[in-house]
Amino acid sequence: MFSRAVRPTLSLARSLSTSSQNHAKVAVLGASGGIGQPLSLLLKNSPLVSHLALYDIAHTPGVAADLSHIETRAQVKGYIGPDQLDAALQGCEVVVIPAGVPRKPGMTRDDLFNTNATIVANLADACARNCPEAIICIIANPVNSTIPITSEVMKKHGVYNPNRVFGVSTLDIVRANTFVAELKGLDPARVNVPVIGGHAGKTIIPLISQCTPKVEFPSDQLTALTERIQEAGTEVVKAKAGAGSATLSMAYAGARFTFSVLDAMNGKEGVVECSFVRSEETECKYFSTPLLLGKNGIEKNLGLGKLSPFEEKLVADAIGELKASIKKGEDFVANMK
């Protein structure tokens, strides 16, 4: 096993790390969906999880029954419908939220706003009431707005802790690692590209200049690579031809992030992940940067680091869209009845 200070993750196998406190209760809200099912499978496979609470508005008893037969120690229980949501969340230390509708061809992540904003606000409200100290990991898009929504709902209940609310942008890092490795003939498990900014289109800013191991590309190839990372979600939406968006790779990325959170909660040192969080690093209230994780969520924001001129321009170009998405989320909660 390599230190995560060097490389945030090598593979999901690191969830097999041993720790004195491997007994976390984790809830998946949206557990029956395209992301929720494979995500729940990966979490069930990890010794870091002792109890897995699966919630959705349909099919969760079946998903839970199916997963419960797997020969790992996590106890699985399914909860269905709003009447059972509170019970699903009680005692949870980590809540992962992939709930919501997926993109279809021609849609942007922002097109999902009206439906997913309401879903996330309702789920955040339930978290605030039932497990106010849990670490909340939001996958539901548009993350650039659903994180402000979650934060504002938690504030209304007086339980907001900015160190414990995360927008899961890990898939951007996973994709950047994969695409760089393909171009350079490297093992993707040993490539680490920080990705900062947000989690949509041009707000996704891969810092190729900070990649380990160090890599270099001619400017035209760097531009094409950056655009591919930014539009990789659309690449999958188009390839699925109306049958959904990235679900399996997102489940992998969601599990990777959750395992990092659990590792850090268990006292593992040097756990670093990028995530979209409340931030003072730029003029945006929320911004994704590498974060050192600890027992209580964010231990230290590691900031943007040294950027190349190309990357500085990417950041400048993203600020306007990010600010608008953040305000849209905040306004949604302010106008809620």
C-alpha positions, 0 to 999 in steps of 0.5 A, spaced: 500 500 500 502 506 498 501 512 502 495 516 500 499 523 501 503 521 495 497 518 491 489 519 493 487 512 491 490 506 488 484 502 487 478 500 491 482 495 494 484 500 499 478 499 502 480 493 505 485 497 509 485 495 517 483 499 522 480 499 529 474 503 528 471 499 522 464 499 524 461 505 520 453 506 519 452 508 511 446 510 508 445 511 500 439 515 499 437 513 491 439 506 492 435 503 487 437 507 481 443 507 476 448 509 480 445 507 487 445 500 486 452 499 483 455 504 489 451 500 494 454 493 492 461 496 492 460 499 499 457 492 501 463 489 499 468 493 504 470 491 511 469 499 513 462 498 513 458 495 518 451 497 517 448 499 510 441 503 510 438 503 503 433 508 501 429 510 495 422 511 493 421 504 490 425 497 489 429 498 495 427 492 499 429 487 493 436 491 492 437 490 500 435 483 500 439 481 494 445 485 497 444 481 504 446 475 501 453 477 499 458 474 504 461 480 507 459 483 514 455 489 513 448 488 515 443 491 509 437 494 510 432 497 505 427 503 507 422 505 502 418 511 501 418 518 505 415 515 511 421 510 512 426 516 510 427 518 518 428 511 520 433 510 514 438 515 517 438 514 524 445 513 527 448 514 520 455 517 520 456 518 513 450 519 508 451 518 500 446 521 496 446 519 488 438 520 488 435 524 482 434 524 475 439 522 470 441 526 464 439 524 457 442 526 450 442 534 449 441 536 457 446 539 461 447 538 468 443 544 469 437 542 466 436 537 472 435 543 476 428 543 477 427 536 479 433 534 483 433 541 487 427 539 490 429 532 491 436 534 494 433 539 499 428 534 502 433 529 503 438 534 506 432 536 511 431 529 513 439 529 514 439 535 518 433 532 523 436 525 524 443 525 523 445 532 523 453 530 525 453 525 519 458 527 513 454 528 507 456 526 500 452 529 494 452 526 488 446 528 485 447 533 479 448 539 478 453 539 484 455 546 483 447 548 485 446 541 490 451 543 495 449 550 496 442 547 497 444 542 502 448 547 506 442 552 506 438 547 508 442 545 514 443 552 516 436 553 516 436 547 522 442 550 525 446 544 524 451 546 518 458 544 518 462 546 512 467 541 514 462 535 513 458 537 506 462 534 500 460 535 493 463 528 490 467 531 484 471 524 484 469 522 477 472 528 474 479 526 477 478 518 475 477 520 468 483 525 468 487 519 471 485 514 466 485 519 460 492 521 461 494 514 463 492 512 456 495 518 452 502 516 456 502 509 456 502 509 464 498 505 469 492 509 471 492 507 478 499 510 479 497 517 476 494 523 480 491 529 476 488 534 481 481 537 478 479 543 481 473 548 480 466 545 479 463 539 477 460 541 470 463 543 463 468 548 463 467 549 471 471 542 471 479 544 471 484 539 471 491 541 473 495 537 468 501 541 470 500 538 477 499 531 475 504 525 478 508 523 475 509 529 471 507 529 464 507 534 459 503 535 452 503 540 446 498 545 447 493 543 442 493 536 445 493 539 452 487 543 450 483 537 447 485 533 453 482 538 458 476 539 453 475 531 453 475 531 461 470 537 461 465 533 457 466 526 459 460 525 462 456 528 455 461 522 452 457 517 456 450 520 455 451 520 448 454 513 447 448 510 452 443 514 447 438 515 451 439 510 456 442 514 462 448 517 464 455 515 467 452 510 472 458 505 473 464 509 473 460 514 478 458 509 482 466 507 483 468 514 484 462 515 489 465 509 493 472 511 492 470 518 495 466 514 501 472 510 502 477 515 503 472 519 508 471 512 512 479 511 512 480 518 515 474 518 520 478 511 522 484 515 523 488 514 517 493 520 515 494 523 509 488 522 506 487 527 500 481 527 495 478 533 491 471 535 493 466 541 491 466 544 498 465 551 502 471 555 500 475 561 501 480 559 496 477 563 490 471 569 490 466 563 489 463 561 496 464 554 494 470 551 490 473 544 489 480 543 491 485 538 494 482 537 501 486 533 507 481 529 510 480 527 518 476 524 523 471 530 522 471 531 515 475 536 512 482 537 516 485 542 511 484 545 505 490 544 500 488 550 496 489 551 488 497 550 488 501 553 483 497 554 476 500 554 469 498 560 465 493 555 461 490 553 468 489 560 470 485 562 464 481 556 465 479 558 473 478 565 470 473 563 465 469 558 470 468 563 476 462 566 472 458 560 471 460 557 478 457 563 481 451 563 478 450 556 479 451 557 487 446 563 487 441 559 483 442 553 489 442 558 495 436 562 492 432 556 491 432 554 498 431 562 500 424 561 496 422 554 499 416 554 503 
